[in-house]
Amino acid sequence: LDWNTYRVKEMKGRRQRLVVHFDRLKPYHGSRQPWEGQQKPREKRKTQRPPWMRDFIHDPGDEHGTCS
């Protein structure tokens, strides 16, 4: 490592990385602004079964689709 090289360490259970200078071993407290590529996570998609699939999938809670 060079004198101006920083060591980046990922901590388990933490979302942010801990950046420590190799010479001083002090935590680096940078700005809390998100970096370029960081965005809010995308919402989880809401999926629905297509109407035609109801004919092929048996739902045990549905009383209309029982075969006896």
Summary of the structure (lengths in Angstrom):
residues: 68
radius of gyration: 26.1
end to end distance: 74.1
largest distance: 78.4
contacts: 64
relative contact order: 0.11
helix: 7%
strand: 16%
